[in-house]
Amino acid sequence: MIEDIEDIFQHYLTQYDSVDIADFEFKKAIHEDPELKEQYKDWCHTAGSSEKNGFRDFCQDFIESRNDVWNALNDYDE
């Protein structure tokens, strides 16, 4: 079964807890796994991101959305 590419992105991001390290490890993985590389290319094309920056773009959006949730919860508490 093929995992959703965004689940894979989240896995790397949460496993390494650093965008730089997660990006490095993900790029290493796509060089070793042609199927993952093809999924990544398709995702980048669909998302309108470059292959160079697609993973980082996802991480930035993911982190911003998590921060938005926390900010909304904090606003509710006030």
Secondary structure, 3 states (H helix, E strand, C coil): CCCCHHHHHHHHHHHHCCHHHHHHHHHHHHHHCHHHHHHHHHHHHHHCCCCCCHHHHHHHHHHHHHHHHHHHHHHHHC
